[in-house]
Amino acid sequence: MPALYGGVGNRGMAQHLHLSAPEFAAWNAAVARVAVAAEPVAIGDALTGALKVVLDFDGFFVAALHRDAPPSVPYYNDPAEPELKYHDGPYLLDPFYNHFLAGGTDGCYRLAELAPEGFLRSEYFANYYRLLDFSDELGLLASLGPGSCFHLSIARRSGRPRFSRRDHDWLAAAAPLVRDAVQRMLQATHPAQHDRSELHDSLREAYRHFGASVLTEREREVVQLLLRGNSAKAIARALKISPETARNHLKRVYPKLGVASQAELFALFFKALEQVEPGFTGDPLTRLR
């Protein structure tokens, strides 16, 4: 039986990924369509079709992550994306993006592998991920060169089975095909990199200084970790404080920011990010007050 070989995740091993003869023919034809496609949407459509030969998924998302600029999102095929687009701020809290920033290794990961403790109960998950109606997500990360990597995500809707180890291995094996497709997508879009880099710097500063006009430095650290989906226990471990101290910080933070819950805090953060433009520095809350 014909087979496709590929490196799998961080194990650095080759796996025999078996295909029937008709499946192998369909895979070859689909890969050929990816190779000849020229426009970003056409490349993305062809790449989606190729992966659907070997994988069953509902949502499909491709982004290029950068250390000095917001993500480039050349292809997204799910109409359920929340009103605030990924590259306009939510990426700052994304577990895949923060894994990349922290120097994490290339590979294929479940969202649960990279997300902080408490993420599924967090307001970020409730107000961003849950709006996408995904029950399971696999993300593929691989370098695009110094300071950049691609992130390809496939997802299944609520109520559908979770991705299997076979699904993980197939997506990991497709990394060379995906890298070439993403590079061609980015070359075709020609983003205004300087302006986007300046906006990225401003968004990162807004995240770091959110609440600085009313909060202490330690309270801001607690808020930053909470926004990324960490539980009180995870915040305590990260800051080397007790869980009770972390909860006490949160009790003081809410009235200072004029909110009564984590949900209101999350909404306030994204409302503040909407006020940020290239060149902005300081606490974005000052724009709302």
C-alpha positions, 0 to 999 in steps of 0.5 A: 500500500502506498505511504507518505513519510514525514517528520512527526512533531518534536519526536523527530521520527518518521512515521508510515502514514498509509494511503490507499491507491485512490487516496494517494492519487487524490493527495498528489493531485491536490498537492499539484493544485497547491503548487500552481495556485498564485493568489493567497485565497487560491493557495489557501483553498488548494491547501485546505483541499489537500489537507482534507484528503487526509484530515477531517476538520471544519475550521482552517486558519493560517497566520504568519507570526512575527516578533516585531509585527502583528501576525499576517493572516493570509487565509481564514475560511471560517465566517464565525470569527469574532468582531475583533479580528485576531491580528488586531489584538487577540493574538497577544493572549494566544497560547500558540503566539506566546509559545512562539515568543517564548522560543518554543520548538516547532511542532504540532500541538493541541491547544490544551498542550500550550494553554495555561492552567484554567484556560478553558474557564477563562474569559479569553476562551469564553469571549474569543475561542468559544465564539468560534464554536470549536471543540478541539484544535490542532496547531502546526508551528514551524519557522519561516526564518529569523523572527517569524514562524507560520501557524496553521490551525485546524479545528472541529466544531462542538460535538465532533470527535477530538483529533486523534494521534493519526490526525496529529501525525498527518498534520505534522508531516504536512509541514514542508507543504504548508511552509511553502504555501504560506511563504507564497501567500505572504509574498503575494500580499506584500504587507506594509511591514513598517506600519504594521511593526509600529502598530505591533509595538503599540499593542504590546505596550498597551498590553504591558501598560494596561491599567498602569494609571491606576494599578501597581506593578504587581497588580498589572502582572496579575492582570496580564496573566489573568487575561492570558487565561491563567487561574489564580493558582497558576498566577500564584506559581508564576509570580511565586506568591500564594493563591490567596495573595493572588486572589487578594490582588484581583479583589483590589484590581476590579474596583480600581478598574471599575469592573465587577468580574473577569468578564467585564475586565476582559471586555474592558481590555479589548475595548481599550485595545481598539483605541490603540494606533501606531505610535501610541504609548502608555495605558490605553485606558486613558483613551477611554477616560 
